[in-house]
Amino acid sequence: MNRRIASLTILAAATCAAAPVAAQDRDGGDRWRVGVGPQLTPSYPGADTLSLGPFFVVDRSDDGGPLEFEAPDESTGFAVLETGGFAFGPSIGFEGSRKPEDVGAAVDEVGFTFELGGFVEYRFDAPVRLRLEARRGLGGHKGWVGVASADYILREGDKWLFSAGPRVTLADESYHEAYFGVSPAAAARTGLPEFDSDGGVHAVGAAAGYLTQLSPRWGIYGYVRYDRLVGAAADSPLVRSYGSRDQFFGGATLTYSFGRGID
């Protein structure tokens, strides 16, 4: 779920490639809002510590309307097909490595994971958006992870925007075993009981974001998110002894808007 420098680079290149010349010539022209600032996220899934990383914002409009809404905690992606309120596209995520020293115990290491998948979302006429993401880990945990979300959106054009809604995170057995399981070897090294963690829902929570323009070009954007581990993840001896069921996220950035129509 962290937004890293590589994901911003991939998104920028893909967005530019996906935008047809005809779209760039529509009335109103391209407008962009970009920003980069700090964010705090769990050091690894189930951790009781936070890590500092970058928080990126990239929003675009090519038809003269409001900038496209993007939840602050969603993975990097862009729509390649939009029809009847639905949108579909690729989704890219990253999960940092987990080393024994990060946990404070001789647990199994999980390498850095690049996650690739896709999303589908639906926007109602009312200010509500539903979104489902699914990604496969390439390296690292090597599992499937998904997030189902709903956002209620209040906004006055691009002057200010508030969004909030529930989150449900689920994953397969490979992901669960990587972060919440205790293998026989790890049990022998740590003294923890062996633990097999089946796949399924492992976190429920909510996220909220707020953006306001200080001037036509400059604005501020921040978000908070809370997840509560449930099911096998919450029962994991690793989480109980060295981690936390409570997972906190938050970030803030100064944004800059540019393009046609920006005074």
N, C-alpha and C positions, 0 to 999 in steps of 0.2 A: 503494500500500500504506500511506501516512501517515494517521493518524487526526487529523482536524482539527476545529475547533470546529463548523463547519457540519455535518459528518457526525454528530456527537453530537446536535445539535439535531434533525436529520432522523430519526435513529434513535429518539430519545426520543418524538417526536411520533407516529411510525409505530407504535411498540411499544404505546403507550397506545391508539391507535386500533384496533390489531389485537386487543387483549386483550378478549374479550367479558366482559360483566358477570358471566355465570355462572361463568367461570373465576376471577374475583376473589373469588367467594363460596365457593370450594371450601374444604374443611377445610385448615387450615394458612395460607391466605391468601397474599398477595403478600409476597415478601421480595426485597430488592435488595442488590447490592454495587456501589458506585460508587467511582471514583478518578480522579485526574488528576495527572500528573507529567511529567517531562521524558523525551524520547527523542532519540536520534541516528540519523539515516538518511542515506544518500547524498544529496548536494546535488541530483543528478539521476541518471538511469540511466547507469552507466558512469563516474561521477565518482570522483576520488581524494580528495575532501574530504567532510566530514560537516556536516549542518545540524541545528540544535537546534529541536525542535518539541514539541508536546504529545502525551502518551500517555494515552489514555482507557480506562477499564474500566467497562463496564455489563453486569452479570449479573443475571438474574432467575429466580425460581421462583414458580409460582403454585399448586403442588399439595402443598406441604409437603416435597417431596424436595430433594435437593441442588441448588444453583444450577447453571444450565445451563453446560456447558463451552463456552468460546470460545477458540480459539488466539489468542495475543497479537498475532500478525502478520497475521491475516486482515482482510479489508475489512469495512466496516460493513454489516450486513444483519440480517434476521430471517426466521424461518420462517413461511410462510403455509400450508403443507401438510406434515403429518407422517404417514407411514404405513409400517408394517412395517420400521422402522429407517431409512427414507429421510426426508429433509427437503428442501424446496424453498423458495426465496424470492428476493427482490431483493437486489442487491449494489451498493454505492456506494463509489467510490474517487476519490481526487484525486491529481494529479501536479503539483507546482509547476513554474513556468516555468524555462526554461534560457536565459540570456542570454549573449552573447559574453564579458562580463566575468566570468561564473561559470566559464567554461572557461579564460579567459586567452588566447583566440584569436578571430579574426573569423569564427566559425562562424555557421550559420543559427540564428536564434532559434526556440525552441519555446514557445508560450504556455501559460499555466495551463490544465490539462485537468481537466474534470469527467468522471468515468467512471461509466457506468450499465450495469448488466447483471443477472446472476443467479447463483445457486449451487445445486448439488445435493450432498448429503452422505449418507453411509451410516454408521451406527453398528452395529458388530458386538456380539454378546453379550460377547465379550472386550473389554478396554479399548482398542479401536482405533477410530479414526474416519477415514474417507476423505472428501475434499472436493475439488470442482472448481468454480472460479469463472471466469466469462468476462464481460468488461466492454468497452463501446465508448466511446472517447474522444469527447466532444462539445466541439469546439474543441481547441486545442493539437495533440497528435499525431494525432488523428482516426483512430486505429487500434483494432484489437482486441487485448486483452491477457488472458491467462489464467494461473491458478496451480493446479497439481495438488499436493495435500498429503496426508500421512498422519501421524497423531499417535497415539502410544502414551501412554495416560493412566493415571497412578497417583494415587489420592486416598484420603483418609479423610474422607468426607462433605465438609463445608465447612471442616474444620480445616486441611487442607493439600492441595496439588495440584501434581503435576509432570507436564509433557507434553514430548514431544520427537518429532521426526520429519523426514523428508526433504521438500524442496520442489523443484518443477520449474516454471520460468516460461517462457512462450512467448508470441509475439505475431505479428501479421501484418506484411506488408511496409511498410505505412504507419507503424507504430510503429517498426520497425527503421530505416527511412530517416530518421525524425525524430531519433533519438538516436544512431545508429551510422553512418549514411550520410554521405558527403562529396559535396555537389553540385558541379557545375562552377564555380559562382560562389564557393562556399566554398573550393574547391581553389585558385582564382586568388588569393583574399585571403590564405590561410594558407600556401600552398606545400605542403599535404598532397596526396597523390594522390587522384584521384576514387575513390569507393567506393560501390558499390551493395550494400545489405545486404538480403538476402532474409529473408522471415519464417521462423519456426520456433522451436525451443527456443533461448533465449539465456542461461539461467542455471540452474544446479543448486546445491542447497545444503541447509541444515538449520536448524531453529529449535528452541529449548527455552525453556520458561517454568516459573517456580516461584512459588507463592503459599502463604503461611502466615498463619494468624490469630494475632495477638498477644493478642487478647481476643475476646469474642463480637462486638464491633463493629469493632475496628480490626485491620487486617492489612497486609501488604506483598506486593507483586507485582512481579516483574521478568522480563525476557526478553532473550535474545540470538539473533541470526540471522546466518548467513554464507551468501553466495551467491558462486559463481564463474562469471564470464561464459564462455560457450562458443560455438562455431560462429562465425558471421559477426560477432557482437558482440565476441568476443574478438579477431578479426582486424582490426577496424576501426582505421584509422590514427588516428582521433580518440581512441579508447580507448588505443591504444599510446603516443601522443605526449602526451596531456593528461589521461588518465584512469587507471583501474585496472581490472584484471579481478577484483580482490577487492572485494566489496561487504559492508560491515558495518552491522548494525542493533543497537540495544539501547535498553531503556527500563526505568524503575522508577517505582512510585507507591505512595503510602499509600492504602489502601482503607478505606471505611466501609460497614458493613452495617446495614440497618434493615428494619423490617417485623415481621410477626407471628412469634413464636417466637424473636426475638432478645432475649436477656436483657440 
